[in-house]
Amino acid sequence: RSSGFTGSIDNVSVKEITNAVEYKNIPQSARELYTLEDDTWVGSNELVTNGDFATDSDWVKGTGTTISAGKAVMISVAGNALYQNSLPTSETLFKVTFDIVEYVSGGITCWAGGAQNSSSNESFSTVGRKELIITTAGNGNVIFGGAGSSLFTGSIDNVSVKRLVEVAS
């Protein structure tokens, strides 16, 4: 296309920019392992094993908790927590999704570490897909249990925990 330009051009370079985001806590070599979901960078690696409860394995079950028929069933008794030591303790934020497939009473939440400390402290008490962000606190446990004094009776399935990446703004 002619625009009336007279002169010469030298040293032209074209470079592909595949990701123009400054990451705060992830090395360049691992960046392809993350995808942008709703303005949040989410890891592609699943951090829990047997999140579909296909077998009665990989999870530590508290009193009144069982795994059978592809779900974790919790009965409203003290100590009805379900947990797995699978979170890297050097990281801070994780996206947790799970389904409440049966609900009878109480509320359920998820947290990391020893004491309830989810950033939202959300308690769920309806059937359906749930999502929350949790933060690590000392150890690598991801824990499901009654929210506060509200013990949960029901069942959950399709647990997924993935690392979130904080990017500079």
C-alpha positions as CSV (number, residue, x, y, z in Angstrom):
1,R,0.0,0.0,0.0
2,S,1.4,3.4,-0.9
3,S,1.2,6.2,1.6
4,G,3.7,8.6,0.0
5,F,6.6,7.5,2.2
6,T,10.1,8.3,0.9
7,G,13.0,6.8,2.7
8,S,14.4,3.5,4.0
9,I,13.8,1.1,6.8
10,D,16.5,-0.9,8.5
11,N,16.7,-3.4,11.4
12,V,13.1,-4.6,11.4
13,S,12.3,-7.3,14.0
14,V,9.1,-9.2,14.8
15,K,8.8,-11.1,18.0
16,E,5.9,-13.1,19.4
17,I,4.7,-12.2,22.8
18,T,3.0,-15.3,24.3
19,N,2.3,-14.0,27.8
20,A,2.8,-10.4,28.7
21,V,2.1,-10.9,32.4
22,E,4.6,-10.3,35.2
23,Y,4.3,-13.3,37.5
24,K,5.0,-12.9,41.2
25,N,5.6,-16.5,42.2
26,I,6.1,-18.8,39.3
27,P,9.2,-19.4,37.2
28,Q,9.1,-18.9,33.4
29,S,9.7,-22.6,32.8
30,A,6.4,-23.5,34.4
31,R,4.1,-20.8,33.0
32,E,2.6,-23.0,30.3
33,L,1.0,-25.1,33.1
34,Y,-1.5,-22.3,33.9
35,T,-4.7,-21.0,32.2
36,L,-6.6,-17.8,32.6
37,E,-10.1,-18.5,34.0
38,D,-12.3,-15.6,34.9
39,D,-9.3,-13.2,35.3
40,T,-7.5,-15.7,37.6
41,W,-4.5,-17.8,36.6
42,V,-5.2,-21.4,37.6
43,G,-2.8,-24.3,37.6
44,S,-3.6,-27.3,35.3
45,N,-2.2,-29.9,37.8
46,E,-4.7,-31.5,40.1
47,L,-3.4,-31.4,43.7
48,V,-5.7,-34.0,45.2
49,T,-5.7,-37.7,44.4
50,N,-9.0,-39.6,44.0
51,G,-11.2,-36.5,44.0
52,D,-13.9,-38.5,42.3
53,F,-13.9,-41.0,45.2
54,A,-13.7,-43.9,42.8
55,T,-11.9,-45.9,45.5
56,D,-11.8,-45.8,49.3
57,S,-8.2,-44.6,49.2
58,D,-6.0,-41.5,49.5
59,W,-8.2,-39.6,52.0
60,V,-8.1,-39.7,55.8
61,K,-11.6,-40.1,57.1
62,G,-12.7,-38.8,60.5
63,T,-15.4,-40.3,62.7
64,G,-18.7,-40.7,60.7
65,T,-17.1,-40.3,57.3
66,T,-17.0,-43.0,54.7
67,I,-16.2,-43.3,51.0
68,S,-18.4,-45.5,48.9
69,A,-20.4,-45.5,45.6
70,G,-18.2,-42.7,44.2
71,K,-18.8,-40.2,46.9
72,A,-17.7,-39.2,50.4
73,V,-20.5,-39.5,52.9
74,M,-20.3,-37.5,56.2
75,I,-22.6,-38.0,59.2
76,S,-23.1,-35.1,61.7
77,V,-20.8,-36.2,64.5
78,A,-17.8,-34.4,66.0
79,G,-14.7,-35.2,64.0
80,N,-16.4,-35.9,60.7
81,A,-13.6,-34.3,58.7
82,L,-12.1,-35.6,55.5
83,Y,-8.6,-34.6,54.5
84,Q,-5.6,-35.2,52.3
85,N,-2.0,-34.0,52.7
86,S,-1.5,-32.8,49.1
87,L,-0.9,-29.0,49.1
88,P,2.6,-27.5,48.7
89,T,3.2,-25.6,51.9
90,S,5.3,-22.9,50.1
91,E,2.3,-21.7,48.1
92,T,-0.5,-19.5,49.3
93,L,-3.7,-19.7,47.2
94,F,-5.7,-22.6,45.9
95,K,-9.0,-22.9,44.1
96,V,-11.3,-25.6,45.4
97,T,-14.3,-26.9,43.6
98,F,-16.6,-29.8,44.7
99,D,-20.1,-31.0,44.4
100,I,-22.6,-31.5,47.3
101,V,-24.5,-34.4,45.9
102,E,-26.7,-35.1,48.9
103,Y,-27.6,-32.6,51.7
104,V,-29.4,-33.5,54.9
105,S,-28.2,-30.8,57.5
106,G,-25.5,-28.5,58.7
107,G,-22.9,-26.8,56.5
108,I,-19.6,-27.9,55.0
109,T,-16.5,-25.9,54.1
110,C,-13.0,-26.5,53.1
111,W,-9.7,-25.1,54.5
112,A,-6.0,-25.7,54.5
113,G,-3.8,-26.5,57.4
114,G,-4.8,-27.2,60.9
115,A,-7.5,-24.7,61.8
116,Q,-10.3,-23.4,59.7
117,N,-8.9,-20.5,57.8
118,S,-10.4,-20.3,54.4
119,S,-10.2,-16.8,53.1
120,S,-13.9,-16.7,52.6
121,N,-15.0,-19.1,55.5
122,E,-18.0,-20.0,53.3
123,S,-20.3,-22.6,54.6
124,F,-22.3,-24.6,52.0
125,S,-25.7,-26.2,52.7
126,T,-27.3,-26.8,49.3
127,V,-26.9,-29.4,46.6
128,G,-24.7,-28.3,43.6
129,R,-21.3,-27.2,42.5
130,K,-19.3,-25.1,45.0
131,E,-16.2,-23.1,44.6
132,L,-13.9,-21.2,47.1
133,I,-10.4,-20.0,47.5
134,I,-8.3,-21.3,50.4
135,T,-5.0,-20.3,51.8
136,T,-2.3,-22.5,53.3
137,A,-1.5,-22.4,57.0
138,G,1.5,-24.4,58.0
139,N,0.9,-27.9,56.6
140,G,-0.3,-29.3,53.3
141,N,-3.6,-30.6,54.4
142,V,-6.8,-29.8,52.4
143,I,-9.7,-30.5,54.8
144,F,-13.4,-30.8,54.3
145,G,-15.7,-30.7,57.4
146,G,-18.5,-29.0,59.2
147,A,-18.4,-25.2,59.2
148,G,-17.8,-24.0,62.8
149,S,-20.3,-25.7,65.1
150,S,-22.6,-26.7,62.2
151,L,-21.8,-30.3,61.6
152,F,-22.4,-31.5,58.0
153,T,-24.6,-34.5,57.1
154,G,-24.6,-35.3,53.4
155,S,-22.2,-36.3,50.6
156,I,-19.7,-34.7,48.3
157,D,-18.0,-35.7,45.1
158,N,-15.7,-34.3,42.3
159,V,-13.2,-32.6,44.5
160,S,-10.7,-30.5,42.7
161,V,-7.9,-28.4,44.2
162,K,-5.6,-26.3,41.9
163,R,-3.0,-23.7,42.6
164,L,-3.7,-20.1,41.9
165,V,-1.0,-17.7,40.6
166,E,-0.8,-14.2,41.8
167,V,0.3,-11.8,39.0
168,A,1.5,-8.3,39.4
169,S,-1.1,-5.6,38.6
